[in-house]
Amino acid sequence: MGSEAIQAYRAVLRATRRTFAGDNVMLRESAAEVRKKFEENRHVTSPADRGRLLEEAREASHFISTMIVQAKLNERGGYGMPSLPLF
């Protein structure tokens, strides 16, 4: 795996760790899925294909970081998001 691929791999893993912090099942499963996807493409040699895959990894990292939220069970028995500061 080239250095760009390793950086992309680590970025996706960091995004999953932040997004799924405290949820051991999702942390384990997401790490396994990320590893599987990178392993499937380990032997890609075409520069065009490698570039496309790296861009997909960057997009996945961004998507996981910005579009996925994980609600927490609250004291009332429902699910909700923690309050975030506006600024």
MOPAC internal coordinates of N, CA, C and O (Angstrom, degrees):
PM7 1SCF
backbone

  N    0.0000 0     0.00 0     0.00 0    0    0    0
  C    1.4493 1     0.00 0     0.00 0    1    0    0
  C    1.5305 1   107.26 1     0.00 0    2    1    0
  O    1.2310 1   120.42 1   -48.09 1    3    2    1
  N    1.3286 1   116.81 1   131.91 1    3    2    1
  C    1.4535 1   120.94 1   179.01 1    5    3    2
  C    1.5179 1   112.10 1   -75.26 1    6    5    3
  O    1.2310 1   121.45 1   -10.95 1    7    6    5
  N    1.3318 1   114.83 1   169.05 1    7    6    5
  C    1.4659 1   118.64 1  -176.80 1    9    7    6
  C    1.5233 1   112.28 1   -63.15 1   10    9    7
  O    1.2310 1   119.90 1   144.23 1   11   10    9
  N    1.3375 1   117.80 1   -35.77 1   11   10    9
  C    1.4691 1   119.42 1   177.37 1   13   11   10
  C    1.5228 1   110.98 1   -63.95 1   14   13   11
  O    1.2310 1   120.88 1   140.03 1   15   14   13
  N    1.3233 1   115.92 1   -39.97 1   15   14   13
  C    1.4632 1   120.02 1   179.56 1   17   15   14
  C    1.5273 1   110.65 1   -66.36 1   18   17   15
  O    1.2310 1   120.35 1   140.15 1   19   18   17
  N    1.3149 1   116.93 1   -39.85 1   19   18   17
  C    1.4694 1   120.37 1   178.68 1   21   19   18
  C    1.5257 1   110.29 1   -64.69 1   22   21   19
  O    1.2310 1   120.43 1   138.02 1   23   22   21
  N    1.3284 1   116.78 1   -41.98 1   23   22   21
  C    1.4671 1   120.26 1   177.51 1   25   23   22
  C    1.5251 1   110.78 1   -61.77 1   26   25   23
  O    1.2310 1   120.55 1   136.83 1   27   26   25
  N    1.3339 1   116.55 1   -43.17 1   27   26   25
  C    1.4650 1   120.51 1   179.74 1   29   27   26
  C    1.5258 1   110.36 1   -65.10 1   30   29   27
  O    1.2310 1   120.51 1   137.68 1   31   30   29
  N    1.3290 1   116.63 1   -42.32 1   31   30   29
  C    1.4637 1   121.96 1   178.71 1   33   31   30
  C    1.5273 1   110.57 1   -59.02 1   34   33   31
  O    1.2310 1   121.05 1   132.38 1   35   34   33
  N    1.3241 1   115.60 1   -47.62 1   35   34   33
  C    1.4695 1   120.00 1  -179.95 1   37   35   34
  C    1.5201 1   111.81 1   -65.07 1   38   37   35
  O    1.2310 1   120.36 1   142.91 1   39   38   37
  N    1.3266 1   116.92 1   -37.09 1   39   38   37
  C    1.4713 1   120.43 1   179.46 1   41   39   38
  C    1.5243 1   110.95 1   -64.47 1   42   41   39
  O    1.2310 1   120.39 1   138.66 1   43   42   41
  N    1.3291 1   116.86 1   -41.34 1   43   42   41
  C    1.4686 1   119.63 1   178.71 1   45   43   42
  C    1.5303 1   109.75 1   -66.29 1   46   45   43
  O    1.2310 1   120.04 1   137.37 1   47   46   45
  N    1.3258 1   117.53 1   -42.63 1   47   46   45
  C    1.4670 1   120.13 1   178.09 1   49   47   46
  C    1.5276 1   111.76 1   -62.56 1   50   49   47
  O    1.2310 1   120.12 1   138.52 1   51   50   49
  N    1.3396 1   117.37 1   -41.48 1   51   50   49
  C    1.4699 1   120.02 1   177.03 1   53   51   50
  C    1.5245 1   110.68 1   -60.91 1   54   53   51
  O    1.2310 1   120.54 1   137.80 1   55   54   53
  N    1.3197 1   116.56 1   -42.20 1   55   54   53
  C    1.4648 1   120.20 1   179.64 1   57   55   54
  C    1.5258 1   110.55 1   -61.96 1   58   57   55
  O    1.2310 1   120.02 1   138.18 1   59   58   57
  N    1.3296 1   117.57 1   -41.82 1   59   58   57
  C    1.4678 1   119.34 1   179.43 1   61   59   58
  C    1.5205 1   110.96 1   -68.23 1   62   61   59
  O    1.2310 1   120.00 1   143.41 1   63   62   61
  N    1.3357 1   117.61 1   -36.59 1   63   62   61
  C    1.4690 1   120.12 1   178.83 1   65   63   62
  C    1.5184 1   111.78 1   -63.97 1   66   65   63
  O    1.2310 1   120.39 1   139.26 1   67   66   65
  N    1.3268 1   116.86 1   -40.74 1   67   66   65
  C    1.4716 1   120.01 1   177.99 1   69   67   66
  C    1.5255 1   110.80 1   -68.66 1   70   69   67
  O    1.2310 1   120.58 1   134.06 1   71   70   69
  N    1.3146 1   116.50 1   -45.94 1   71   70   69
  C    1.4616 1   120.83 1  -174.93 1   73   71   70
  C    1.5163 1   112.05 1   -67.87 1   74   73   71
  O    1.2310 1   120.04 1   139.49 1   75   74   73
  N    1.3229 1   117.53 1   -40.51 1   75   74   73
  C    1.4579 1   121.07 1  -174.55 1   77   75   74
  C    1.5311 1   112.84 1  -105.81 1   78   77   75
  O    1.2310 1   120.10 1  -157.29 1   79   78   77
  N    1.3166 1   117.42 1    22.71 1   79   78   77
  C    1.4689 1   121.35 1   179.98 1   81   79   78
  C    1.5245 1   110.12 1   -54.28 1   82   81   79
  O    1.2310 1   120.83 1   -50.79 1   83   82   81
  N    1.3223 1   116.01 1   129.21 1   83   82   81
  C    1.4570 1   121.36 1   179.00 1   85   83   82
  C    1.5178 1   114.38 1    90.24 1   86   85   83
  O    1.2310 1   119.81 1   170.77 1   87   86   85
  N    1.3255 1   117.96 1    -9.23 1   87   86   85
  C    1.4676 1   122.04 1   179.66 1   89   87   86
  C    1.5286 1   107.56 1  -110.54 1   90   89   87
  O    1.2310 1   120.94 1   -90.60 1   91   90   89
  N    1.3242 1   115.80 1    89.40 1   91   90   89
  C    1.4622 1   120.55 1  -173.79 1   93   91   90
  C    1.5170 1   113.69 1   -60.70 1   94   93   91
  O    1.2310 1   120.07 1   145.53 1   95   94   93
  N    1.3179 1   117.46 1   -34.47 1   95   94   93
  C    1.4696 1   119.91 1   179.32 1   97   95   94
  C    1.5251 1   109.79 1   -64.61 1   98   97   95
  O    1.2310 1   120.16 1   130.15 1   99   98   97
  N    1.3244 1   117.29 1   -49.85 1   99   98   97
  C    1.4648 1   120.53 1  -179.62 1  101   99   98
  C    1.5264 1   111.58 1   -65.77 1  102  101   99
  O    1.2310 1   120.06 1   143.41 1  103  102  101
  N    1.3151 1   117.50 1   -36.59 1  103  102  101
  C    1.4633 1   120.03 1   177.15 1  105  103  102
  C    1.5259 1   110.68 1   -60.94 1  106  105  103
  O    1.2310 1   120.88 1   132.71 1  107  106  105
  N    1.3186 1   115.92 1   -47.29 1  107  106  105
  C    1.4674 1   120.95 1  -179.08 1  109  107  106
  C    1.5265 1   111.26 1   -65.45 1  110  109  107
  O    1.2310 1   120.60 1   132.73 1  111  110  109
  N    1.3298 1   116.45 1   -47.27 1  111  110  109
  C    1.4630 1   120.47 1  -177.16 1  113  111  110
  C    1.5278 1   112.07 1   -67.80 1  114  113  111
  O    1.2310 1   120.43 1   139.45 1  115  114  113
  N    1.3232 1   116.78 1   -40.55 1  115  114  113
  C    1.4658 1   118.76 1  -179.70 1  117  115  114
  C    1.5300 1   110.52 1   -67.94 1  118  117  115
  O    1.2310 1   119.88 1   140.35 1  119  118  117
  N    1.3194 1   117.83 1   -39.65 1  119  118  117
  C    1.4669 1   120.59 1   177.61 1  121  119  118
  C    1.5249 1   110.58 1   -62.46 1  122  121  119
  O    1.2310 1   120.41 1   139.28 1  123  122  121
  N    1.3211 1   116.83 1   -40.72 1  123  122  121
  C    1.4682 1   120.69 1   178.81 1  125  123  122
  C    1.5268 1   110.76 1   -64.86 1  126  125  123
  O    1.2310 1   120.22 1   139.15 1  127  126  125
  N    1.3238 1   117.19 1   -40.85 1  127  126  125
  C    1.4680 1   121.08 1  -179.75 1  129  127  126
  C    1.5277 1   110.95 1   -67.52 1  130  129  127
  O    1.2310 1   120.43 1   137.56 1  131  130  129
  N    1.3156 1   116.79 1   -42.44 1  131  130  129
  C    1.4667 1   120.32 1   178.29 1  133  131  130
  C    1.5228 1   109.51 1   -61.47 1  134  133  131
  O    1.2310 1   120.37 1   133.18 1  135  134  133
  N    1.3157 1   116.89 1   -46.82 1  135  134  133
  C    1.4712 1   120.75 1   179.50 1  137  135  134
  C    1.5288 1   110.85 1   -60.04 1  138  137  135
  O    1.2310 1   120.71 1   136.07 1  139  138  137
  N    1.3310 1   116.24 1   -43.93 1  139  138  137
  C    1.4684 1   121.18 1  -179.72 1  141  139  138
  C    1.5261 1   110.82 1   -58.73 1  142  141  139
  O    1.2310 1   120.57 1   133.60 1  143  142  141
  N    1.3390 1   116.51 1   -46.40 1  143  142  141
  C    1.4672 1   120.22 1  -178.54 1  145  143  142
  C    1.5278 1   111.25 1   -63.93 1  146  145  143
  O    1.2310 1   120.14 1   138.09 1  147  146  145
  N    1.3146 1   117.34 1   -41.91 1  147  146  145
  C    1.4599 1   119.18 1   179.26 1  149  147  146
  C    1.5269 1   110.72 1   -68.73 1  150  149  147
  O    1.2310 1   119.76 1   140.72 1  151  150  149
  N    1.3171 1   118.05 1   -39.28 1  151  150  149
  C    1.4726 1   120.80 1   178.59 1  153  151  150
  C    1.5276 1   111.29 1   -64.22 1  154  153  151
  O    1.2310 1   120.22 1   141.97 1  155  154  153
  N    1.3364 1   117.18 1   -38.03 1  155  154  153
  C    1.4666 1   120.70 1   178.79 1  157  155  154
  C    1.5264 1   111.40 1   -58.98 1  158  157  155
  O    1.2310 1   120.39 1   150.82 1  159  158  157
  N    1.3043 1   116.86 1   -29.18 1  159  158  157
  C    1.4622 1   121.19 1  -175.11 1  161  159  158
  C    1.5238 1   113.59 1  -110.20 1  162  161  159
  O    1.2310 1   120.91 1  -165.14 1  163  162  161
  N    1.3142 1   115.86 1    14.86 1  163  162  161
  C    1.4674 1   121.26 1  -177.55 1  165  163  162
  C    1.5295 1   112.45 1   -57.08 1  166  165  163
  O    1.2310 1   119.94 1   143.76 1  167  166  165
  N    1.3082 1   117.72 1   -36.24 1  167  166  165
  C    1.4587 1   121.12 1  -172.23 1  169  167  166
  C    1.5249 1   113.39 1   -97.80 1  170  169  167
  O    1.2310 1   119.78 1  -167.10 1  171  170  169
  N    1.3109 1   118.02 1    12.90 1  171  170  169
  C    1.4641 1   120.78 1   176.94 1  173  171  170
  C    1.5237 1   107.92 1   -69.61 1  174  173  171
  O    1.2310 1   120.70 1   -52.49 1  175  174  173
  N    1.3322 1   116.27 1   127.51 1  175  174  173
  C    1.4618 1   120.00 1  -177.70 1  177  175  174
  C    1.5196 1   113.23 1  -115.01 1  178  177  175
  O    1.2310 1   119.82 1   159.41 1  179  178  177
  N    1.3005 1   117.95 1   -20.59 1  179  178  177
  C    1.4605 1   121.01 1  -179.11 1  181  179  178
  C    1.5295 1   110.07 1   -63.85 1  182  181  179
  O    1.2310 1   120.07 1   -54.91 1  183  182  181
  N    1.3261 1   117.47 1   125.09 1  183  182  181
  C    1.4696 1   119.70 1   178.72 1  185  183  182
  C    1.5314 1   112.98 1   -56.78 1  186  185  183
  O    1.2310 1   120.28 1   142.22 1  187  186  185
  N    1.3132 1   117.06 1   -37.78 1  187  186  185
  C    1.4668 1   120.15 1   179.38 1  189  187  186
  C    1.5259 1   110.61 1   -65.37 1  190  189  187
  O    1.2310 1   120.56 1   135.40 1  191  190  189
  N    1.3260 1   116.54 1   -44.60 1  191  190  189
  C    1.4649 1   120.24 1   179.57 1  193  191  190
  C    1.5278 1   111.11 1   -66.89 1  194  193  191
  O    1.2310 1   120.52 1   139.45 1  195  194  193
  N    1.3201 1   116.61 1   -40.55 1  195  194  193
  C    1.4726 1   119.92 1   178.44 1  197  195  194
  C    1.5244 1   110.57 1   -62.56 1  198  197  195
  O    1.2310 1   120.68 1   137.21 1  199  198  197
  N    1.3245 1   116.31 1   -42.79 1  199  198  197
  C    1.4601 1   120.42 1   178.46 1  201  199  198
  C    1.5153 1   111.88 1   -61.81 1  202  201  199
  O    1.2310 1   120.93 1   137.71 1  203  202  201
  N    1.3308 1   115.82 1   -42.29 1  203  202  201
  C    1.4671 1   120.63 1   178.93 1  205  203  202
  C    1.5228 1   110.49 1   -63.67 1  206  205  203
  O    1.2310 1   120.14 1   135.96 1  207  206  205
  N    1.3237 1   117.34 1   -44.04 1  207  206  205
  C    1.4630 1   121.32 1  -179.85 1  209  207  206
  C    1.5288 1   111.77 1   -65.91 1  210  209  207
  O    1.2310 1   120.33 1   141.29 1  211  210  209
  N    1.3221 1   116.97 1   -38.71 1  211  210  209
  C    1.4684 1   119.81 1   177.59 1  213  211  210
  C    1.5229 1   110.76 1   -65.40 1  214  213  211
  O    1.2310 1   120.53 1   140.33 1  215  214  213
  N    1.3280 1   116.60 1   -39.67 1  215  214  213
  C    1.4653 1   119.84 1   177.54 1  217  215  214
  C    1.5280 1   110.22 1   -64.94 1  218  217  215
  O    1.2310 1   120.06 1   139.76 1  219  218  217
  N    1.3290 1   117.49 1   -40.24 1  219  218  217
  C    1.4687 1   120.64 1   176.69 1  221  219  218
  C    1.5319 1   110.65 1   -61.08 1  222  221  219
  O    1.2310 1   120.30 1   140.43 1  223  222  221
  N    1.3219 1   117.04 1   -39.57 1  223  222  221
  C    1.4703 1   120.50 1   178.93 1  225  223  222
  C    1.5236 1   110.48 1   -65.67 1  226  225  223
  O    1.2310 1   120.40 1   138.33 1  227  226  225
  N    1.3368 1   116.85 1   -41.67 1  227  226  225
  C    1.4725 1   119.71 1   177.46 1  229  227  226
  C    1.5247 1   110.73 1   -62.18 1  230  229  227
  O    1.2310 1   120.95 1   136.65 1  231  230  229
  N    1.3298 1   115.78 1   -43.35 1  231  230  229
  C    1.4627 1   120.10 1   178.43 1  233  231  230
  C    1.5262 1   111.01 1   -63.61 1  234  233  231
  O    1.2310 1   120.34 1   140.21 1  235  234  233
  N    1.3221 1   116.96 1   -39.79 1  235  234  233
  C    1.4676 1   120.46 1   178.99 1  237  235  234
  C    1.5238 1   110.45 1   -63.23 1  238  237  235
  O    1.2310 1   120.46 1   136.77 1  239  238  237
  N    1.3127 1   116.73 1   -43.23 1  239  238  237
  C    1.4610 1   120.65 1   178.94 1  241  239  238
  C    1.5250 1   110.64 1   -61.26 1  242  241  239
  O    1.2310 1   120.65 1   134.65 1  243  242  241
  N    1.3265 1   116.36 1   -45.35 1  243  242  241
  C    1.4658 1   120.65 1   179.08 1  245  243  242
  C    1.5290 1   110.64 1   -63.66 1  246  245  243
  O    1.2310 1   120.52 1   135.41 1  247  246  245
  N    1.3278 1   116.61 1   -44.59 1  247  246  245
  C    1.4646 1   121.20 1  -178.96 1  249  247  246
  C    1.5268 1   110.59 1   -61.34 1  250  249  247
  O    1.2310 1   120.38 1   132.25 1  251  250  249
  N    1.3137 1   116.88 1   -47.75 1  251  250  249
  C    1.4675 1   120.99 1  -179.36 1  253  251  250
  C    1.5253 1   110.21 1   -60.61 1  254  253  251
  O    1.2310 1   120.56 1   139.34 1  255  254  253
  N    1.3267 1   116.54 1   -40.66 1  255  254  253
  C    1.4680 1   120.79 1  -177.67 1  257  255  254
  C    1.5177 1   113.61 1   -72.11 1  258  257  255
  O    1.2310 1   120.17 1   147.50 1  259  258  257
  N    1.3236 1   117.28 1   -32.50 1  259  258  257
  C    1.4633 1   119.37 1  -171.47 1  261  259  258
  C    1.5197 1   115.51 1  -111.59 1  262  261  259
  O    1.2310 1   119.67 1   158.00 1  263  262  261
  N    1.3110 1   118.23 1   -22.00 1  263  262  261
  C    1.4625 1   119.87 1  -172.38 1  265  263  262
  C    1.5220 1   114.55 1  -110.68 1  266  265  263
  O    1.2310 1   119.80 1   165.75 1  267  266  265
  N    1.3065 1   118.00 1   -14.25 1  267  266  265
  C    1.4597 1   120.80 1  -179.28 1  269  267  266
  C    1.5202 1   108.70 1  -104.90 1  270  269  267
  O    1.2310 1   121.10 1   -52.43 1  271  270  269
  N    1.3060 1   115.50 1   127.57 1  271  270  269
  C    1.4591 1   120.65 1   174.94 1  273  271  270
  C    1.5182 1   107.98 1  -122.73 1  274  273  271
  O    1.2310 1   120.97 1   -30.17 1  275  274  273
  N    1.2939 1   115.75 1   149.83 1  275  274  273
  C    1.4515 1   119.67 1   179.90 1  277  275  274
  C    1.5173 1   108.59 1  -121.63 1  278  277  275
  O    1.2310 1   121.54 1   -68.67 1  279  278  277
  N    1.3228 1   114.66 1   111.33 1  279  278  277
  C    1.4651 1   120.57 1  -179.40 1  281  279  278
  C    1.5274 1   109.72 1   -73.55 1  282  281  279
  O    1.2310 1   121.42 1   -29.10 1  283  282  281
  N    1.3032 1   114.89 1   150.90 1  283  282  281
  C    1.4699 1   121.62 1   179.47 1  285  283  282
  C    1.5242 1   109.33 1  -110.68 1  286  285  283
  O    1.2310 1   120.92 1   -33.89 1  287  286  285
  N    1.3171 1   115.84 1   146.11 1  287  286  285
  C    1.4607 1   121.46 1   175.49 1  289  287  286
  C    1.5226 1   108.15 1   -68.45 1  290  289  287
  O    1.2310 1   120.58 1   -53.59 1  291  290  289
  N    1.3346 1   116.51 1   126.41 1  291  290  289
  C    1.4681 1   119.23 1  -179.05 1  293  291  290
  C    1.5222 1   110.85 1   -99.29 1  294  293  291
  O    1.2310 1   121.28 1    -2.91 1  295  294  293
  N    1.3325 1   115.16 1   177.09 1  295  294  293
  C    1.4685 1   120.70 1  -176.03 1  297  295  294
  C    1.5253 1   112.89 1   -66.65 1  298  297  295
  O    1.2310 1   119.79 1   162.05 1  299  298  297
  N    1.3230 1   118.01 1   -17.95 1  299  298  297
  C    1.4701 1   121.04 1   178.95 1  301  299  298
  C    1.5350 1   112.28 1   -87.99 1  302  301  299
  O    1.2310 1   120.51 1   179.26 1  303  302  301
  N    1.3138 1   116.63 1    -0.74 1  303  302  301
  C    1.4579 1   120.55 1   178.61 1  305  303  302
  C    1.5168 1   113.20 1    89.80 1  306  305  303
  O    1.2310 1   120.30 1  -175.63 1  307  306  305
  N    1.3087 1   117.03 1     4.37 1  307  306  305
  C    1.4627 1   121.30 1   177.09 1  309  307  306
  C    1.5177 1   110.31 1  -106.00 1  310  309  307
  O    1.2310 1   121.30 1     1.91 1  311  310  309
  N    1.2975 1   115.12 1  -178.09 1  311  310  309
  C    1.4587 1   120.20 1   179.47 1  313  311  310
  C    1.5148 1   109.38 1  -113.36 1  314  313  311
  O    1.2310 1   121.03 1   -36.19 1  315  314  313
  N    1.2998 1   115.63 1   143.81 1  315  314  313
  C    1.4550 1   120.72 1   179.49 1  317  315  314
  C    1.5030 1   111.15 1  -157.71 1  318  317  315
  O    1.2310 1   121.95 1   -11.20 1  319  318  317
  N    1.3110 1   113.87 1   168.80 1  319  318  317
  C    1.4560 1   121.02 1   179.42 1  321  319  318
  C    1.5180 1   109.20 1   -97.74 1  322  321  319
  O    1.2310 1   120.65 1   -35.51 1  323  322  321
  N    1.3039 1   116.37 1   144.49 1  323  322  321
  C    1.4668 1   118.28 1   175.09 1  325  323  322
  C    1.5230 1   109.16 1   -66.72 1  326  325  323
  O    1.2310 1   120.54 1   -30.96 1  327  326  325
  N    1.3108 1   116.56 1   149.04 1  327  326  325
  C    1.4624 1   120.53 1   177.97 1  329  327  326
  C    1.5138 1   109.40 1   -69.36 1  330  329  327
  O    1.2310 1   121.40 1   -46.82 1  331  330  329
  N    1.3140 1   114.93 1   133.18 1  331  330  329
  C    1.4545 1   120.47 1   178.31 1  333  331  330
  C    1.5179 1   108.87 1  -113.06 1  334  333  331
  O    1.2310 1   119.85 1   -35.96 1  335  334  333
  N    1.3220 1   117.90 1   144.04 1  335  334  333
  C    1.4649 1   119.23 1   177.53 1  337  335  334
  C    1.5261 1   109.92 1   -65.58 1  338  337  335
  O    1.2310 1   120.66 1   -34.75 1  339  338  337
  N    1.3147 1   116.35 1   145.25 1  339  338  337
  C    1.4568 1   120.59 1   179.95 1  341  339  338
  C    1.5199 1   111.77 1   -73.22 1  342  341  339
  O    1.2310 1   120.41 1   149.05 1  343  342  341
  N    1.3265 1   116.82 1   -30.95 1  343  342  341
  C    1.4677 1   119.71 1  -179.42 1  345  343  342
  C    1.4904 1   110.49 1  -135.09 1  346  345  343
  O    1.2310 1   120.10 1   180.00 1  347  346  345

